[in-house]
């Protein structure tokens, strides 16, 4: 095991970590960096989740990086295609050789006197300690070790198989089986048509509360036409700009005119479902569009599967499990050979790392986020999170670019550290991820907070963030810059 002494240590080799590595090379070419990854492969979420049909929930022209064109005809892509894209990016930009796998980071302690982080990672051979001037957390906010599990009444009586999508068994056979999916989020919406395609005799998606579903084409017609006359880079730039404009504009319209948005989504569903289908029962949530994230249905696959009679959405409450399925509050019995508990995810801010400043534990849940990526009173550390109303990578790339600019700003002024200091009168704030979704509400007490005004508020607006994070001043009055008396030089790679 080799200890690393670096300018920047990136934790996590998923979408965010690879993006940060490339941007550091481009914008801070003299800085040394490496990635440590707890798993044995890159990809993060896209390597973890292996359930049938896993795919992007936003278009790939915005989920892909701006510096690496997406060339696959599928605009809504499957998990393996995304993994291949990440692997290609890492190889093309020389990231692969700087990823250290099998290192699960457990703690990070900032030493103000020496202006460096001491980061401890557990490996198969024991613990190893790295040092770095900066730490960039590309860990996302999902708990990779466990999902949200509900202990349903009578669950032990069920004689079939129960599976959580986060830990899908390799080689699980679904052909000829009756399946009930408990849940109504993106995972359930993805699983339903995929399980039918894999040969399930019937699939029921059992939901307590409906979710807004939106059918989008699996391929981008404009992109496919443009490829005939334009280079891949030009096509990517054009379609990326188009899709950003469309998604951001539609989001703003729907948030301002929720009745119009609700009607448009219902009409979208009715176009693909049988006449008389109970849209008001199964596809009409009791909240406004974008109070929770919308679920994409590429090429209307879920709707068409329901229309073909091979699947259904059931809106009801669970009374109990029995030996052969699920008894509902209405008295109906759903027979099942396989039950998939797509009951949600658990959140784990900053990758469950024990973060300390000069030995003092950082209470993430009481801290405030600065520009959506730094934590108040924590020097030289970024925690990358994406948008909830658009592709993750849009914000992740802005974060990587801004953090690189921060490093350069410190160098230009001879500073060794930058620490956000929260200065708003509101000391309570609200969760940094501001959705009513169950997985967010369940984790509200562990999430960092956001204030009411920028840079302490999270806008969920790409155009706004693009302006303030690429053109705004680094020294905006909210960062405290310091020179460490015993700053330690970086040895090298």
C-alpha positions as CSV (number, residue, x, y, z in Angstrom):
1,X,0.0,0.0,0.0
2,X,1.4,3.4,-1.0
3,X,0.5,6.6,0.8
4,X,-0.3,9.5,-1.6
5,X,0.8,13.1,-1.0
6,X,-1.1,15.2,-3.4
7,X,-2.5,18.6,-4.2
8,X,-6.0,17.1,-4.7
9,X,-7.4,13.8,-3.6
10,X,-10.7,12.9,-5.4
11,X,-12.9,10.3,-3.6
12,X,-15.1,8.3,-5.9
13,X,-14.6,7.2,-9.5
14,X,-18.1,7.8,-10.7
15,X,-19.5,10.5,-12.9
16,X,-18.4,13.3,-10.6
17,X,-15.0,12.0,-9.8
18,X,-14.0,11.4,-13.4
19,X,-15.3,14.8,-14.4
20,X,-13.3,16.5,-11.6
21,X,-10.1,14.6,-12.7
22,X,-10.4,15.8,-16.3
23,X,-11.2,19.4,-15.3
24,X,-8.2,19.5,-12.9
25,X,-5.9,18.3,-15.8
26,X,-7.3,21.0,-18.1
27,X,-7.5,23.9,-15.6
28,X,-4.8,23.1,-13.0
29,X,-2.2,21.3,-15.1
30,X,0.6,21.6,-12.6
31,X,-1.4,20.1,-9.7
32,X,-1.0,16.5,-8.6
33,X,-4.1,14.4,-8.1
34,X,-5.4,10.9,-7.8
35,X,-8.8,9.1,-7.3
36,X,-9.4,6.6,-4.5
37,X,-12.4,4.3,-5.1
38,X,-14.0,1.9,-2.6
39,X,-15.2,-0.5,-5.2
40,X,-13.1,-2.5,-7.6
41,X,-14.5,-0.8,-10.7
42,X,-15.2,2.7,-11.8
43,X,-18.8,3.9,-12.5
44,X,-20.2,4.6,-9.1
45,X,-24.0,4.4,-9.2
46,X,-23.9,3.0,-12.7
47,X,-21.7,0.1,-11.5
48,X,-23.6,-0.5,-8.3
49,X,-27.1,-0.8,-9.7
50,X,-27.5,-3.9,-11.9
51,X,-31.3,-4.5,-12.0
52,X,-32.9,-5.2,-15.3
53,X,-33.4,-2.3,-17.6
54,X,-31.4,0.2,-15.6
55,X,-31.0,3.4,-17.7
56,X,-30.5,7.1,-17.5
57,X,-33.4,9.1,-16.3
58,X,-32.3,12.1,-18.3
59,X,-31.0,12.6,-21.8
60,X,-27.4,11.6,-22.4
61,X,-26.4,14.8,-24.2
62,X,-26.7,16.6,-20.8
63,X,-25.7,13.6,-18.6
64,X,-22.6,13.1,-20.7
65,X,-19.6,15.5,-20.3
66,X,-19.4,18.6,-22.4
67,X,-15.8,17.7,-23.3
68,X,-16.6,14.1,-24.4
69,X,-19.3,13.8,-27.1
70,X,-22.1,11.3,-26.7
71,X,-22.3,9.4,-30.1
72,X,-24.7,6.6,-29.3
73,X,-28.0,7.0,-31.2
74,X,-29.9,6.3,-27.9
75,X,-30.5,9.6,-26.1
76,X,-32.0,7.6,-23.1
77,X,-29.2,5.1,-22.6
78,X,-28.9,1.8,-20.7
79,X,-26.6,1.3,-17.8
80,X,-24.0,-0.6,-19.7
81,X,-23.7,2.0,-22.4
82,X,-23.1,4.6,-19.7
83,X,-20.4,2.5,-18.0
84,X,-18.7,2.1,-21.4
85,X,-18.8,5.8,-21.9
86,X,-17.3,6.5,-18.5
87,X,-14.6,3.9,-19.2
88,X,-13.8,5.4,-22.6
89,X,-13.6,8.9,-21.0
90,X,-11.2,7.7,-18.3
91,X,-9.0,6.0,-20.9
92,X,-9.0,9.0,-23.3
93,X,-8.0,11.5,-20.6
94,X,-5.5,9.4,-18.7
95,X,-7.6,9.0,-15.6
96,X,-7.5,5.2,-15.4
97,X,-3.9,4.9,-14.2
98,X,-4.6,7.3,-11.4
99,X,-7.5,5.5,-9.9
100,X,-6.7,3.4,-6.7
101,X,-9.4,0.8,-6.3
102,X,-10.4,-1.1,-3.2
103,X,-9.8,1.9,-0.9
104,X,-12.9,2.8,1.1
105,X,-12.3,6.2,2.8
106,X,-13.4,6.2,6.4
107,X,-12.1,9.5,7.7
108,X,-10.6,12.9,6.7
109,X,-9.0,15.3,9.2
110,X,-8.0,18.8,8.3
111,X,-4.8,20.1,9.9
112,X,-4.9,23.9,9.9
113,X,-1.2,24.3,11.0
114,X,0.0,22.2,8.1
115,X,-2.8,23.1,5.6
116,X,-3.5,19.6,4.6
117,X,-6.0,16.8,4.8
118,X,-5.1,13.5,6.3
119,X,-7.4,10.9,4.7
120,X,-7.6,7.3,6.0
121,X,-8.8,4.6,3.6
122,X,-9.5,0.9,4.5
123,X,-8.1,-1.7,2.0
124,X,-7.9,-5.5,1.9
125,X,-4.4,-5.2,3.4
126,X,-5.3,-2.7,6.2
127,X,-5.5,1.0,6.6
128,X,-3.6,3.5,4.5
129,X,-3.2,7.3,5.1
130,X,-3.0,9.9,2.3
131,X,-2.4,13.6,2.5
132,X,-3.7,16.3,0.3
133,X,-4.2,20.1,0.2
134,X,-7.7,19.6,-1.2
135,X,-10.3,16.9,-1.0
136,X,-13.0,16.6,-3.7
137,X,-15.9,14.2,-2.7
138,X,-17.4,12.6,-5.8
139,X,-19.3,10.2,-3.6
140,X,-22.8,11.4,-4.4
141,X,-25.4,11.1,-1.7
142,X,-26.7,7.5,-2.0
143,X,-25.8,4.9,0.7
144,X,-24.1,2.1,-1.3
145,X,-24.3,-0.4,1.6
146,X,-28.0,-0.5,2.1
147,X,-31.3,0.7,0.6
148,X,-34.5,1.7,2.3
149,X,-36.0,-1.5,3.6
150,X,-39.6,-1.7,4.9
151,X,-40.6,-4.5,7.3
152,X,-44.0,-5.4,5.9
153,X,-46.6,-7.3,8.0
154,X,-46.5,-11.0,7.3
155,X,-43.4,-10.7,5.2
156,X,-42.0,-14.0,6.6
157,X,-45.1,-15.8,5.5
158,X,-44.4,-15.2,1.8
159,X,-43.0,-18.4,0.2
160,X,-41.7,-16.7,-2.9
161,X,-38.6,-14.6,-3.4
162,X,-38.1,-11.0,-2.2
163,X,-35.5,-8.8,-3.8
164,X,-34.4,-5.2,-3.3
165,X,-33.3,-3.6,-6.6
166,X,-30.1,-2.2,-5.1
167,X,-28.8,-5.7,-4.6
168,X,-30.2,-7.5,-7.6
169,X,-29.0,-11.2,-7.6
170,X,-26.9,-12.0,-10.6
171,X,-28.7,-14.4,-12.9
172,X,-32.1,-14.0,-11.2
173,X,-34.7,-15.8,-13.4
174,X,-37.9,-14.0,-13.9
175,X,-39.3,-15.8,-17.0
176,X,-42.7,-17.5,-16.2
177,X,-43.0,-15.7,-12.9
178,X,-45.6,-13.3,-11.5
179,X,-43.9,-10.2,-10.2
180,X,-45.1,-7.5,-7.9
181,X,-43.0,-4.3,-7.7
182,X,-43.6,-2.2,-4.6
183,X,-42.9,1.4,-5.4
184,X,-43.6,4.1,-8.0
185,X,-40.3,5.9,-8.5
186,X,-37.7,5.7,-11.3
187,X,-36.6,2.2,-10.4
188,X,-40.1,0.7,-10.4
189,X,-40.9,2.5,-13.7
190,X,-37.8,1.1,-15.3
191,X,-38.3,-2.4,-13.9
192,X,-41.8,-2.9,-15.1
193,X,-41.3,-3.1,-18.9
194,X,-37.9,-4.7,-18.5
195,X,-39.3,-7.6,-16.4
196,X,-42.1,-8.1,-18.9
197,X,-39.5,-8.2,-21.7
198,X,-37.5,-10.8,-19.8
199,X,-40.5,-13.1,-19.8
200,X,-42.5,-12.4,-16.6
201,X,-46.0,-13.6,-17.1
202,X,-47.4,-10.5,-15.4
203,X,-46.1,-7.5,-13.5
204,X,-48.0,-5.4,-11.1
205,X,-46.5,-2.0,-9.9
206,X,-48.0,-1.5,-6.5
207,X,-47.9,2.1,-5.4
208,X,-49.3,3.9,-2.4
209,X,-49.0,7.3,-4.1
210,X,-48.8,8.0,-7.9
211,X,-45.7,9.6,-9.6
212,X,-45.7,11.9,-12.5
213,X,-44.6,10.0,-15.6
214,X,-43.4,11.6,-18.8
215,X,-42.9,9.8,-22.1
216,X,-39.9,10.9,-24.2
217,X,-38.4,9.5,-27.4
218,X,-35.5,7.1,-26.7
219,X,-33.6,8.7,-29.6
220,X,-33.2,12.4,-30.5
221,X,-34.4,12.9,-34.1
222,X,-32.5,16.2,-34.4
223,X,-29.3,14.6,-33.2
224,X,-29.6,11.7,-35.6
225,X,-30.2,14.1,-38.5
226,X,-27.4,16.4,-37.5
227,X,-24.9,13.6,-37.4
228,X,-25.2,13.3,-41.2
229,X,-23.7,16.7,-41.8
230,X,-21.9,17.7,-38.5
231,X,-19.0,16.4,-36.5
232,X,-19.7,14.4,-33.3
233,X,-18.4,17.3,-31.2
234,X,-20.6,19.9,-33.0
235,X,-23.6,17.6,-32.7
236,X,-23.0,17.1,-29.0
237,X,-22.7,20.8,-28.4
238,X,-25.8,21.6,-30.4
239,X,-28.1,19.0,-28.8
240,X,-26.7,19.6,-25.4
241,X,-27.6,23.3,-25.7
242,X,-31.1,22.5,-27.1
243,X,-31.9,20.0,-24.3
244,X,-30.6,22.3,-21.6
245,X,-32.8,25.1,-22.9
246,X,-35.9,22.8,-23.2
247,X,-35.6,21.2,-19.8
248,X,-34.9,24.4,-17.9
249,X,-37.6,26.3,-19.7
250,X,-40.2,23.6,-19.3
251,X,-39.3,23.3,-15.6
252,X,-39.8,27.0,-15.0
253,X,-43.2,26.9,-16.9
254,X,-44.5,23.9,-14.9
255,X,-43.4,25.3,-11.6
256,X,-45.2,28.6,-12.3
257,X,-48.3,27.0,-14.0
258,X,-48.7,23.7,-12.1
259,X,-52.2,23.1,-13.4
260,X,-51.0,23.3,-17.0
261,X,-48.1,21.0,-16.2
262,X,-50.4,18.4,-14.6
263,X,-52.8,18.5,-17.6
264,X,-50.0,18.2,-20.1
265,X,-48.5,15.1,-18.3
266,X,-51.9,13.5,-18.0
267,X,-52.5,14.1,-21.7
268,X,-49.1,12.6,-22.5
269,X,-50.0,9.4,-20.7
270,X,-53.5,9.1,-22.2
271,X,-52.0,9.1,-25.7
272,X,-50.4,5.8,-25.1
273,X,-52.9,4.1,-22.7
274,X,-56.2,2.3,-23.6
275,X,-59.3,4.5,-23.8
276,X,-60.9,4.9,-20.4
277,X,-57.7,4.1,-18.4
278,X,-58.0,5.5,-14.9
279,X,-55.3,8.2,-15.2
280,X,-56.9,10.2,-12.4
281,X,-56.4,7.2,-10.1
282,X,-53.0,5.9,-11.1
283,X,-51.1,8.8,-12.6
284,X,-52.4,11.9,-10.7
285,X,-50.2,12.6,-7.7
286,X,-51.5,14.7,-4.8
287,X,-48.6,17.2,-5.3
288,X,-47.5,19.5,-8.0
289,X,-45.1,18.5,-10.8
290,X,-41.5,18.8,-9.7
291,X,-42.3,18.8,-6.0
292,X,-40.7,15.4,-6.6
293,X,-38.6,14.4,-9.6
294,X,-40.5,13.3,-12.7
295,X,-39.9,9.8,-14.1
296,X,-39.0,9.5,-17.7
297,X,-40.7,6.7,-19.8
298,X,-38.6,6.3,-22.9
299,X,-40.6,5.5,-26.1
300,X,-43.7,5.1,-23.8
301,X,-42.5,1.6,-22.9
302,X,-44.3,1.4,-19.6
303,X,-47.6,2.7,-21.0
304,X,-47.4,0.4,-24.0
305,X,-46.7,-2.6,-21.8
306,X,-49.8,-1.8,-19.7
307,X,-51.8,-1.3,-22.9
308,X,-50.8,-4.8,-24.1
309,X,-52.3,-6.3,-20.9
310,X,-49.0,-7.7,-19.6
311,X,-48.7,-5.3,-16.7
312,X,-50.7,-3.0,-14.5
313,X,-50.4,-0.2,-12.0
314,X,-52.2,-0.8,-8.7
315,X,-52.8,2.1,-6.4
316,X,-53.6,0.8,-2.9
317,X,-52.1,0.1,0.5
318,X,-50.6,-3.1,1.8
319,X,-52.5,-4.9,4.5
320,X,-50.0,-7.8,4.8
321,X,-48.0,-10.4,2.9
322,X,-49.3,-14.0,2.8
323,X,-47.8,-17.2,1.4
324,X,-48.7,-16.5,-2.2
325,X,-48.6,-12.7,-2.5
326,X,-49.9,-9.4,-1.0
327,X,-53.3,-8.7,0.5
328,X,-54.3,-5.0,-0.1
329,X,-56.3,-2.7,2.1
330,X,-59.1,-2.9,-0.4
331,X,-59.3,-6.6,0.0
332,X,-57.8,-7.5,-3.3
333,X,-55.1,-10.1,-3.4
334,X,-52.0,-9.7,-5.7
335,X,-50.5,-13.1,-6.5
336,X,-46.7,-13.2,-6.8
337,X,-43.8,-15.5,-7.2
338,X,-41.3,-12.7,-6.9
339,X,-41.7,-9.4,-5.0
340,X,-39.4,-6.5,-5.7
341,X,-39.2,-3.9,-3.0
342,X,-38.4,-0.8,-4.9
343,X,-39.1,1.1,-1.7
344,X,-36.4,3.7,-2.2
345,X,-32.8,4.6,-1.3
346,X,-31.0,5.8,1.8
347,X,-28.9,8.9,1.7
348,X,-25.4,9.1,3.0
349,X,-24.0,12.7,2.9
350,X,-20.3,13.0,2.2
351,X,-20.0,9.2,1.7
352,X,-20.3,8.4,5.4
353,X,-16.8,9.8,5.9
354,X,-15.9,11.0,9.4
355,X,-14.9,14.5,8.5
356,X,-13.0,16.5,11.2
357,X,-11.3,19.9,11.3
358,X,-8.4,20.0,13.7
359,X,-9.8,16.9,15.4
360,X,-13.3,18.4,15.9
361,X,-16.0,16.3,14.3
362,X,-18.0,18.1,11.5
363,X,-21.7,17.8,12.0
364,X,-22.8,17.7,8.4
365,X,-26.5,18.0,9.2
366,X,-26.0,21.4,10.9
367,X,-23.6,22.9,8.4
368,X,-24.7,25.1,5.4
369,X,-23.7,24.5,1.8
370,X,-21.7,27.2,0.0
371,X,-22.5,27.4,-3.7
372,X,-24.0,23.9,-3.5
373,X,-20.6,22.2,-3.0
374,X,-18.6,23.4,0.0
375,X,-19.6,23.1,3.7
376,X,-19.5,26.0,6.1
377,X,-16.4,26.1,8.4
378,X,-14.7,23.2,6.4
379,X,-11.6,24.3,4.5
380,X,-10.5,23.1,1.1
381,X,-13.2,20.4,0.7
382,X,-16.0,20.1,-1.9
383,X,-18.9,17.7,-1.9
384,X,-20.3,17.4,-5.4
385,X,-24.0,17.0,-5.9
386,X,-26.1,17.3,-9.1
387,X,-29.4,18.8,-10.0
388,X,-32.8,17.3,-9.0
389,X,-34.6,18.9,-12.0
390,X,-32.0,18.1,-14.7
391,X,-29.0,15.9,-15.4
392,X,-26.6,15.3,-12.5
393,X,-23.6,16.2,-14.7
394,X,-24.7,19.7,-15.5
395,X,-24.0,20.8,-11.9
396,X,-21.2,18.4,-11.3
397,X,-19.2,19.9,-14.2
398,X,-19.8,23.4,-13.0
399,X,-18.7,22.3,-9.5
400,X,-15.4,20.8,-10.9
401,X,-14.7,23.9,-12.9
402,X,-15.4,26.3,-10.0
403,X,-13.2,24.2,-7.6
404,X,-10.4,24.3,-10.1
405,X,-10.7,28.1,-10.3
406,X,-10.7,28.3,-6.5
407,X,-7.4,26.4,-6.4
408,X,-5.9,28.7,-8.9
409,X,-7.1,31.8,-7.0
410,X,-5.5,30.5,-3.8
411,X,-2.2,30.0,-5.6
412,X,-2.3,33.5,-7.2
413,X,-2.7,35.1,-3.8
414,X,-0.3,32.9,-1.9
415,X,-3.1,31.4,0.2
416,X,-3.2,27.8,1.5
417,X,-6.8,27.5,2.4
418,X,-10.4,28.8,1.8
419,X,-13.1,28.3,4.3
420,X,-16.8,29.2,3.8
421,X,-18.2,31.2,6.7
422,X,-22.0,31.2,7.0
423,X,-23.2,34.7,7.7
424,X,-27.0,34.7,7.3
425,X,-29.3,35.4,10.3
426,X,-31.3,32.2,9.7
427,X,-29.5,29.6,11.7
428,X,-31.9,26.8,10.9
429,X,-32.3,26.8,7.1
430,X,-33.8,23.9,5.2
431,X,-32.4,20.7,3.6
432,X,-29.9,21.3,0.8
433,X,-31.9,18.9,-1.4
434,X,-35.4,20.5,-1.4
435,X,-37.8,17.8,-2.6
436,X,-40.8,16.2,-1.0
437,X,-39.8,12.7,-2.2
438,X,-39.8,10.0,0.4
439,X,-36.1,9.3,0.3
440,X,-35.3,13.0,0.8
441,X,-37.8,13.4,3.6
442,X,-36.5,10.3,5.4
443,X,-33.0,11.7,5.3
444,X,-33.8,15.4,6.0
445,X,-32.1,15.2,9.5
446,X,-28.8,14.1,8.0
447,X,-28.6,16.4,5.1
448,X,-26.7,19.7,5.3
449,X,-28.7,22.9,5.2
450,X,-29.2,25.7,2.8
451,X,-30.0,29.4,3.5
452,X,-32.3,31.8,1.8
453,X,-29.9,33.8,-0.4
454,X,-27.0,33.0,-2.7
455,X,-24.3,31.6,-2.2
456,X,-26.0,29.7,0.6
457,X,-29.1,28.7,-1.4
458,X,-29.3,25.9,-4.0
459,X,-31.1,27.3,-7.0
460,X,-31.6,24.2,-9.2
461,X,-31.2,26.6,-12.1
462,X,-28.4,25.8,-14.6
463,X,-28.4,29.1,-16.3
464,X,-28.1,31.0,-13.0
465,X,-25.3,28.7,-11.8
466,X,-23.5,28.9,-15.1
467,X,-23.4,32.7,-14.7
468,X,-22.3,32.9,-11.1
469,X,-20.0,29.9,-11.0
470,X,-18.1,30.7,-14.2
471,X,-18.2,34.5,-14.2
472,X,-18.6,35.4,-10.6
473,X,-15.8,36.4,-8.3
474,X,-14.1,33.7,-6.2
475,X,-13.4,36.3,-3.5
476,X,-17.1,37.1,-2.9
477,X,-16.9,38.0,0.8
478,X,-18.1,34.7,2.1
479,X,-14.8,32.8,1.9
480,X,-12.1,33.2,4.5
481,X,-8.6,32.8,3.1
482,X,-5.6,31.9,5.2
483,X,-1.9,31.1,5.1
484,X,-0.8,28.2,7.2
485,X,2.3,28.7,9.3
486,X,3.6,25.2,8.7
487,X,2.2,24.4,5.2
488,X,3.7,21.1,3.9
489,X,4.9,21.0,0.3
490,X,3.5,18.3,-1.9
491,X,6.1,15.6,-2.7
492,X,4.5,14.4,-6.0
493,X,2.3,11.9,-7.5
